[in-house]
Amino acid sequence: MEQTAAPRKREIWLDWMRVAACLMVVVVHSAEPFYLGGDGSLVLTAAEGFWADFFDSLVRCCVPLFVVASAWLQFPLHYSTGEFFRRRAVRILVPFAVWTLVYALVWGEPVQNLKDLLLNFNYAAGHLWFVYMLVGLYLLMPLLSPWAEKVSRRELQGYLGLWLLTTLIPYLRDALGGPLTFTYGPSGLPRQALYPLWGEASWNAYGVFYYFSGFIGYLLLGLYLRRFLGELSLRKTLAIAVPAYLLGFSLTFGGFLRRLAQSAGTTVKALQDGAFPVSGPVDMAVWWETTWCNDTLGVVLMTLACILLFRKIKSEGGFYQKVVLPLSRAGYGMYLCHLLILVPLSGAVRGSLGIGEDGQLGLWTAAVEILLSALGAFILTACVSVLMQRIPKIGKYLMG
């Protein structure tokens, strides 16, 4: 007979962090129209490039925060494997299937979209990649849980050290491979060709660090912080978190700006409107985003900083009970459905305020457009998601 563990005490700070991560995701997607467009990559003015980079870099740790939150609560497993998968299927897969079908029917060509779903998600709803990654981690959790229950502090530090080493590899690949080494898969979406390192070759992608890289590191990071870090004073928290976040932001922000300048045929120092617009195929934007990737050191540092800061939040008063907790419970559904609200709202805001320095607010136009789009879409999505989750019997299948 399978056994299940008693529910854990609710972690208040995780609810605050999940809600913040939801807002961060909306900000990321609100910045996308300012560097994606035309044939794939399009930055119209220096101001739009700067603000897109600033806001996107500022919140790039949003997805890792979701992963750490899941690891904090689920890893190692405190249910049997069968019970864990049953709970995750209802919580994750059913709402995902519902919203996948919605996007397939309302965006693009429905028949072709439904055919494509046999192989991958609908690329018009690109944020759905997250669910595939999360399911992959869930499949690994039962295998790693017996080890996670017994691992020592020093041993876990060693594996985290290996993972941190892999977060430097994207920078190294970029330095060695350059901006134009791209290949295309069956989907037609570009991917920078991997400069072969430490066992990799054209016939083998499984180099020495393959199994230590990627989001599994955030799984281990959540485990380490929960088991071994302990409670830090506010002073010590700030002493670690503030420098870590600033350094991480510098890496992500500076990397995008440098690549944008290279595409404009100039330097960051000389980057100005005379070099714009900058446009090209979508692979150019993929290259610009190199330091925004979740497996890079800059994003890891910002993730760590945010976790340490959110752990200091203990507030569970009226605002938490009436706003934060309902939004946290509906957070997964908000992630799934927010683009249906954000895309038309963002288009309306940008159409109203104008483009670049010719916009109604001059150099500040893009910044205000990103913030208005993000806050408006977040509030509307939050209201819709909470209400849908409260629909009797079917709410949990829609919102998770």
C-alpha positions as CSV (number, residue, x, y, z in Angstrom):
1,M,0.0,0.0,0.0
2,E,1.4,3.4,-1.1
3,Q,2.1,5.9,1.7
4,T,1.7,9.7,1.5
5,A,3.3,12.2,3.7
6,A,1.5,14.8,5.7
7,P,1.3,18.3,4.0
8,R,4.2,20.6,4.8
9,K,3.8,23.9,6.5
10,R,3.1,26.6,3.9
11,E,6.2,28.6,3.0
12,I,5.0,32.2,3.0
13,W,7.9,33.6,1.1
14,L,7.5,31.2,-1.7
15,D,4.0,32.6,-2.4
16,W,5.5,36.1,-2.6
17,M,8.3,34.9,-4.9
18,R,5.9,33.0,-7.2
19,V,3.7,36.1,-7.7
20,A,6.8,38.2,-8.3
21,A,8.1,35.6,-10.8
22,C,4.7,35.8,-12.7
23,L,5.1,39.6,-13.0
24,M,8.7,39.1,-14.1
25,V,7.6,36.8,-16.9
26,V,5.0,39.3,-18.2
27,V,7.7,42.0,-18.2
28,V,10.0,39.7,-20.2
29,H,7.3,39.2,-22.8
30,S,6.4,42.9,-22.8
31,A,9.9,43.8,-23.8
32,E,10.0,41.3,-26.7
33,P,8.3,43.5,-29.3
34,F,11.1,46.0,-29.0
35,Y,13.8,43.7,-30.4
36,L,11.7,41.0,-32.3
37,G,10.0,42.0,-35.5
38,G,10.4,42.4,-39.2
39,D,12.3,39.3,-40.5
40,G,12.8,38.2,-36.9
41,S,15.2,40.7,-35.3
42,L,14.4,44.4,-35.3
43,V,15.5,47.3,-33.0
44,L,14.2,50.6,-34.3
45,T,16.1,53.0,-32.1
46,A,18.9,53.1,-29.6
47,A,16.3,54.0,-26.9
48,E,14.2,50.9,-27.7
49,G,17.2,48.6,-27.7
50,F,18.3,50.0,-24.3
51,W,15.0,49.7,-22.6
52,A,14.3,46.2,-24.0
53,D,17.7,45.1,-22.7
54,F,17.3,46.9,-19.3
55,F,13.9,45.5,-18.4
56,D,14.5,42.0,-19.8
57,S,17.9,41.7,-18.0
58,L,16.3,43.0,-14.8
59,V,13.9,40.1,-14.5
60,R,15.7,37.3,-16.4
61,C,15.7,35.1,-13.3
62,C,11.9,34.6,-13.5
63,V,11.9,31.0,-14.8
64,P,14.7,29.7,-12.5
65,L,12.7,31.1,-9.6
66,F,9.7,28.9,-10.6
67,V,12.1,25.9,-10.8
68,V,13.6,26.6,-7.4
69,A,10.2,27.0,-5.8
70,S,9.1,23.7,-7.2
71,A,12.3,22.0,-6.0
72,W,11.9,23.6,-2.6
73,L,8.4,22.0,-2.2
74,Q,8.8,18.7,-4.1
75,F,12.4,17.6,-3.9
76,P,13.3,15.1,-2.6
77,L,9.9,13.5,-3.0
78,H,7.7,13.3,0.0
79,Y,5.1,11.2,-1.8
80,S,5.5,7.8,-3.4
81,T,6.5,8.0,-7.1
82,G,3.1,7.0,-8.3
83,E,1.3,9.6,-6.1
84,F,3.8,12.3,-7.2
85,F,3.2,11.7,-10.9
86,R,-0.6,11.6,-10.4
87,R,-0.6,14.9,-8.5
88,R,1.8,16.5,-11.1
89,A,-0.4,15.3,-14.0
90,V,-3.5,17.0,-12.6
91,R,-1.6,20.1,-11.6
92,I,0.6,20.5,-14.6
93,L,-0.3,18.4,-17.6
94,V,-4.1,18.9,-17.8
95,P,-4.1,22.7,-17.7
96,F,-1.2,22.6,-20.2
97,A,-3.2,20.5,-22.6
98,V,-6.2,22.8,-22.3
99,W,-4.2,26.0,-23.0
100,T,-2.1,24.4,-25.7
101,L,-5.3,23.6,-27.6
102,V,-6.5,27.2,-27.0
103,Y,-3.4,28.7,-28.5
104,A,-3.4,26.2,-31.4
105,L,-7.0,27.3,-32.3
106,V,-6.8,31.0,-31.9
107,W,-3.3,31.8,-33.3
108,G,-2.1,30.9,-36.7
109,E,-3.5,28.0,-38.8
110,P,-5.4,25.6,-36.5
111,V,-5.1,22.5,-38.6
112,Q,-1.3,22.9,-39.0
113,N,-0.9,23.8,-35.4
114,L,-2.7,20.7,-34.2
115,K,-0.5,18.6,-36.5
116,D,2.6,20.3,-35.1
117,L,1.6,19.5,-31.5
118,L,2.5,15.9,-32.1
119,L,6.1,17.0,-32.2
120,N,6.4,20.1,-30.2
121,F,4.6,23.1,-28.8
122,N,3.0,25.9,-30.9
123,Y,5.8,28.4,-31.6
124,A,3.3,31.3,-31.6
125,A,3.0,30.5,-27.9
126,G,6.7,30.1,-27.3
127,H,6.4,30.4,-23.5
128,L,5.0,26.8,-23.4
129,W,8.5,25.5,-23.7
130,F,8.7,25.9,-19.9
131,V,6.3,23.0,-19.3
132,Y,8.3,20.5,-21.3
133,M,11.4,21.4,-19.3
134,L,9.5,21.1,-16.0
135,V,8.2,17.7,-16.9
136,G,11.7,16.6,-17.7
137,L,12.8,17.6,-14.2
138,Y,9.8,15.8,-12.7
139,L,10.8,12.6,-14.5
140,L,14.3,12.9,-12.9
141,M,13.1,13.6,-9.4
142,P,12.2,10.1,-8.3
143,L,15.7,8.9,-9.5
144,L,17.6,11.6,-7.6
145,S,15.4,11.7,-4.5
146,P,17.1,8.8,-2.6
147,W,20.5,10.5,-3.1
148,A,19.0,13.9,-2.2
149,E,17.8,12.6,1.1
150,K,21.3,11.5,2.1
151,V,23.7,13.8,0.4
152,S,26.1,15.7,2.6
153,R,26.7,19.4,2.5
154,R,30.2,19.0,1.0
155,E,29.1,16.6,-1.6
156,L,26.3,18.8,-2.7
157,Q,28.6,21.8,-2.8
158,G,30.9,19.8,-5.2
159,Y,28.0,19.1,-7.6
160,L,26.9,22.7,-7.4
161,G,30.4,23.8,-8.2
162,L,30.4,21.6,-11.3
163,W,27.1,23.1,-12.4
164,L,28.4,26.7,-11.8
165,L,31.3,25.8,-14.1
166,T,28.9,24.9,-16.9
167,T,27.2,28.3,-16.6
168,L,30.4,29.8,-18.0
169,I,30.3,27.5,-21.1
170,P,27.8,29.7,-23.1
171,Y,30.1,32.7,-22.8
172,L,33.0,30.5,-23.9
173,R,31.1,29.1,-26.9
174,D,30.1,32.6,-27.9
175,A,33.7,33.8,-27.8
176,L,34.9,30.8,-29.8
177,G,32.1,30.4,-32.2
178,G,31.1,34.0,-33.1
179,P,27.7,35.4,-34.0
180,L,27.1,33.7,-37.4
181,T,27.5,30.0,-36.7
182,F,23.8,29.0,-36.8
183,T,22.1,25.8,-37.8
184,Y,18.4,25.1,-38.3
185,G,16.4,22.1,-37.1
186,P,13.2,20.6,-38.4
187,S,11.2,23.4,-36.7
188,G,13.0,26.1,-38.8
189,L,14.0,27.9,-35.6
190,P,17.7,28.7,-35.4
191,R,20.1,27.5,-32.8
192,Q,23.7,28.6,-32.5
193,A,25.9,25.7,-33.5
194,L,27.7,24.3,-30.5
195,Y,31.4,25.0,-30.6
196,P,32.6,21.5,-29.7
197,L,34.1,21.3,-26.2
198,W,35.4,18.4,-24.0
199,G,34.1,15.4,-25.9
200,E,31.6,17.0,-28.1
201,A,31.7,16.6,-31.9
202,S,29.4,16.8,-34.9
203,W,28.2,13.2,-34.1
204,N,28.1,13.6,-30.3
205,A,26.5,16.3,-28.2
206,Y,27.0,14.4,-24.9
207,G,30.2,16.0,-23.7
208,V,31.6,15.7,-20.2
209,F,29.4,18.4,-18.7
210,Y,26.2,17.6,-20.6
211,Y,24.5,15.9,-17.6
212,F,25.5,18.5,-15.1
213,S,24.2,21.5,-17.1
214,G,20.9,23.3,-17.5
215,F,18.0,23.5,-15.1
216,I,19.0,20.5,-13.0
217,G,21.4,22.9,-11.3
218,Y,18.4,24.9,-10.0
219,L,16.9,21.8,-8.6
220,L,20.2,21.2,-6.7
221,L,20.4,24.9,-5.7
222,G,16.9,24.7,-4.1
223,L,17.9,21.6,-2.3
224,Y,21.1,23.1,-0.9
225,L,19.5,26.4,0.2
226,R,16.7,24.5,2.0
227,R,18.8,21.9,3.7
228,F,22.1,23.7,4.5
229,L,21.9,27.4,4.3
230,G,19.8,28.2,7.4
231,E,18.4,31.6,8.4
232,L,20.6,34.6,7.5
233,S,20.3,38.0,9.2
234,L,19.0,40.8,7.0
235,R,22.5,42.4,7.0
236,K,24.2,39.2,5.8
237,T,21.4,38.6,3.3
238,L,21.9,42.1,1.8
239,A,25.7,41.7,1.8
240,I,25.4,38.6,-0.4
241,A,22.3,39.4,-2.4
242,V,23.0,43.0,-3.5
243,P,26.5,42.4,-5.0
244,A,25.3,39.1,-6.6
245,Y,22.3,40.7,-8.2
246,L,24.3,43.7,-9.5
247,L,27.0,41.5,-10.9
248,G,24.5,39.2,-12.5
249,F,22.6,42.1,-14.0
250,S,25.8,43.6,-15.4
251,L,26.6,40.3,-17.2
252,T,23.1,39.9,-18.7
253,F,22.6,43.6,-19.6
254,G,26.1,44.2,-20.9
255,G,26.2,41.1,-23.1
256,F,23.0,42.0,-25.0
257,L,24.1,45.6,-25.5
258,R,27.5,44.5,-26.8
259,R,26.0,42.1,-29.3
260,L,23.5,44.7,-30.4
261,A,26.3,47.2,-31.0
262,Q,28.2,44.6,-33.0
263,S,25.2,43.9,-35.2
264,A,24.9,47.7,-35.8
265,G,28.6,47.8,-36.9
266,T,29.7,49.9,-34.0
267,T,30.7,49.8,-30.3
268,V,28.6,50.2,-27.2
269,K,30.2,53.5,-26.5
270,A,29.3,54.8,-30.0
271,L,25.9,53.2,-30.2
272,Q,23.4,55.8,-31.2
273,D,20.4,56.4,-33.4
274,G,22.6,56.8,-36.4
275,A,23.2,53.0,-36.3
276,F,19.5,52.2,-36.3
277,P,17.3,50.5,-37.2
278,V,19.1,47.2,-36.7
279,S,17.4,44.2,-38.3
280,G,18.1,40.7,-39.5
281,P,16.8,37.2,-39.3
282,V,15.6,35.8,-36.0
283,D,19.0,34.1,-35.4
284,M,20.4,37.5,-34.8
285,A,18.1,38.0,-31.8
286,V,19.0,34.5,-30.6
287,W,22.6,35.6,-30.5
288,W,21.7,38.9,-28.8
289,E,20.1,36.8,-26.0
290,T,23.2,34.7,-25.3
291,T,23.7,36.3,-21.8
292,W,20.0,36.2,-21.0
293,C,19.9,32.4,-21.2
294,N,18.9,30.6,-18.0
295,D,22.1,28.5,-18.0
296,T,24.5,31.4,-17.7
297,L,26.3,32.7,-14.6
298,G,24.6,36.1,-14.7
299,V,21.1,34.6,-14.4
300,V,22.2,32.2,-11.7
301,L,23.6,35.1,-9.6
302,M,20.3,37.1,-9.9
303,T,18.3,34.0,-9.0
304,L,20.4,33.4,-5.9
305,A,20.0,37.0,-4.9
306,C,16.2,37.0,-5.3
307,I,15.8,33.8,-3.3
308,L,17.8,35.2,-0.4
309,L,15.8,38.4,-0.4
310,F,12.4,36.7,-0.7
311,R,13.3,34.4,2.2
312,K,13.2,37.4,4.5
313,I,9.5,38.0,3.7
314,K,7.4,36.8,6.6
315,S,4.3,38.9,6.1
316,E,1.0,36.9,6.0
317,G,-1.5,39.6,6.9
318,G,-4.5,40.8,5.0
319,F,-2.8,41.6,1.7
320,Y,-1.1,38.2,1.7
321,Q,-4.3,36.4,2.4
322,K,-6.5,38.3,0.0
323,V,-4.1,39.0,-2.9
324,V,-0.8,37.2,-2.7
325,L,-2.0,33.7,-1.8
326,P,-4.8,33.5,-4.4
327,L,-2.4,34.8,-7.1
328,S,0.2,32.3,-6.0
329,R,-2.3,29.4,-6.3
330,A,-3.3,30.6,-9.7
331,G,0.3,31.4,-10.8
332,Y,0.7,28.4,-13.1
333,G,-2.5,29.3,-14.9
334,M,-1.4,32.9,-15.2
335,Y,1.8,31.8,-16.9
336,L,-0.1,29.6,-19.3
337,C,-2.8,32.1,-20.4
338,H,-1.1,35.6,-20.1
339,L,0.0,36.0,-23.7
340,L,-3.7,36.0,-24.9
341,I,-4.1,39.2,-22.9
342,L,-0.6,40.7,-23.2
343,V,-0.2,40.5,-27.0
344,P,-3.3,42.6,-28.0
345,L,-2.8,45.0,-25.0
346,S,0.9,45.6,-25.9
347,G,0.0,46.3,-29.5
348,A,-2.7,48.8,-28.4
349,V,-0.3,50.6,-25.9
350,R,2.5,50.8,-28.5
351,G,0.1,52.0,-31.2
352,S,-1.2,54.7,-28.8
353,L,2.1,56.1,-27.6
354,G,4.2,55.7,-30.7
355,I,7.6,54.4,-31.7
356,G,11.0,55.3,-30.3
357,E,12.0,58.9,-29.8
358,D,9.2,60.0,-32.1
359,G,6.8,58.7,-29.5
360,Q,4.8,60.9,-27.2
361,L,7.3,60.5,-24.4
362,G,10.5,60.8,-26.3
363,L,13.4,58.7,-24.9
364,W,11.1,57.3,-22.2
365,T,8.4,56.1,-24.6
366,A,9.6,52.5,-24.8
367,A,10.1,52.3,-21.0
368,V,6.6,53.4,-20.3
369,E,5.1,51.2,-23.0
370,I,6.8,48.1,-21.5
371,L,5.7,48.9,-18.0
372,L,2.1,49.8,-18.9
373,S,1.8,46.6,-21.0
374,A,3.3,44.4,-18.3
375,L,1.3,45.9,-15.4
376,G,-2.0,46.0,-17.3
377,A,-1.6,42.4,-18.6
378,F,-0.6,41.2,-15.2
379,I,-3.6,42.7,-13.4
380,L,-6.1,41.5,-16.1
381,T,-4.5,38.0,-16.2
382,A,-4.5,37.8,-12.4
383,C,-8.2,38.7,-12.2
384,V,-9.2,36.2,-14.9
385,S,-7.0,33.4,-13.6
386,V,-8.2,33.7,-10.0
387,L,-11.9,33.7,-11.1
388,M,-11.4,30.8,-13.4
389,Q,-9.6,28.8,-10.7
390,R,-12.7,29.2,-8.5
391,I,-15.1,27.7,-11.0
392,P,-16.5,24.6,-9.2
393,K,-15.1,21.2,-10.3
394,I,-13.2,22.4,-13.4
395,G,-11.2,25.3,-12.1
396,K,-8.2,23.2,-11.1
397,Y,-8.1,21.6,-14.5
398,L,-8.0,25.0,-16.2
399,M,-5.5,26.8,-13.9
400,G,-3.7,24.1,-12.0
